[in-house]
Amino acid sequence: MGRLGGVAKSKRKVTPPGPDALRSAVEQTFEATVGSVSETRDKAGQLVDQTVGAARRTAGQRTEDARKASADAAGKLSRLLKHLQRRLKP
């Protein structure tokens, strides 16, 4: 029975790499990714800074808008009270 699922079985044994070969492969992988990790970290930091800046600007604008709306509402209320005072005076 030299076949397994329609594929010929290899008679040659594959030996796993030794510890030195494995260490070398891991070191090469780390060296290849060190630069990209640093770049990714820098880009992520920039994105966080931009997001925080945008959030602060938006919050500041919303606060200013709310302040203006409150001032407008207070002005309208003041005018309404003056109008009512005039109507109630004998």
Helices and strands as residue ranges (DSSP letters): E 3-4, E 7-8, H 19-88
